[in-house]
């Protein structure tokens, strides 16, 4: 199996199209055509992780965080980022990072936090918009049924767990037929006024390349007239953070102790206690201060995240409790998720969970 086949599995788990714009994900180091000898999964890629990969004969490191975040102009080994990349290249070890693609996945980082806390009735805290697109095209009536079928096969029609497009030989449902339409763009071949149908399908944006390929391969026009628009619908299966409920309400201090134990953190920094029970819990792995207002609006009793600054604790405004459990601690179970997924998909070589604690923060 080549590296590119492994990365295809990872992109099926968390499509790269849904990563944040600022992020640097994907295959950061290495040739995608290289044969894989073993995979090491880690939260961070440090020199000791590269050494662990060498020791275990793994030539692919799958890391949650990207080791290369900003552009590198020199490779002199003057900082830990350069040293990691240099050591990986020297030892023919590839590095793949998944980061915010998995943050935004319905079954990703935040779902793992909810799983550890035993939360039920989970849903995305900040659903992404602009992830659903609509393709509109015209096709000669005799070709309509086949083209619709091929678009379905390429991923059109299914948003999340719901099939939002119906299919029939008449092109009805969400497919709007204009039986008397004539083409205005494109060459139609033998006739000038062949009747057409207008086809409209919706799809999640990570299917776009496949859908366009299916369109071009199954359309008879030399130049295909089509339009793609982004819909403002919020995608309930993609987005940052998650909110859920405890099966039974807990007292504030008891729940804070529960958090400390579950995430094995040396310290839980929190805002003022409010004297009410905790039932509704919002979480966001990593730096989540931007989501405080979203947690409030969702009616959370507590918002669990990391990297809160001094003045951001004031933003609780006696409406909820803010709890900072630490960046590493909030994301620590992510590598277990990746290993479990890859072991189900790949069985012919070692997939190893790194035993290194890469948390740069220590507690006294």
Buried (B, 14 or more C-beta within 10 A) or exposed (E): BEBEEBBEBBBEBBBBBBBEEEBBBBBBBBEBEBEBBBBBBBBBBBEBBBEBBBEBEBBBBBBBBBBBBEEEEEEEEEEEBBBBBBBBBEEEBBBBBBBBBBBBBBBBBBBBBBBBBBBEEBBBBBBBBEBBBBBBBBBBBEBBBEBBEBBBEBBBBBBBEEEBBEBEEEBEEBBEBEEEEEBEEBEBEEEEEBBBBBBBBBBBBBBBEBBBEBBEEBBBBEEBBBEBEEBEBBBBBBBBBBBBBBEEEBEBEEBBEBBBEBBEBEEBBBBEEBEEBBBBBBBBBBBBBEBBBBBBEBEBBBBBBBEBEEEBBEBBEEBBBBBBBBBBBBBBBBBEBBBEBBBEBBEEBBBBBBEBEBBEEEEE
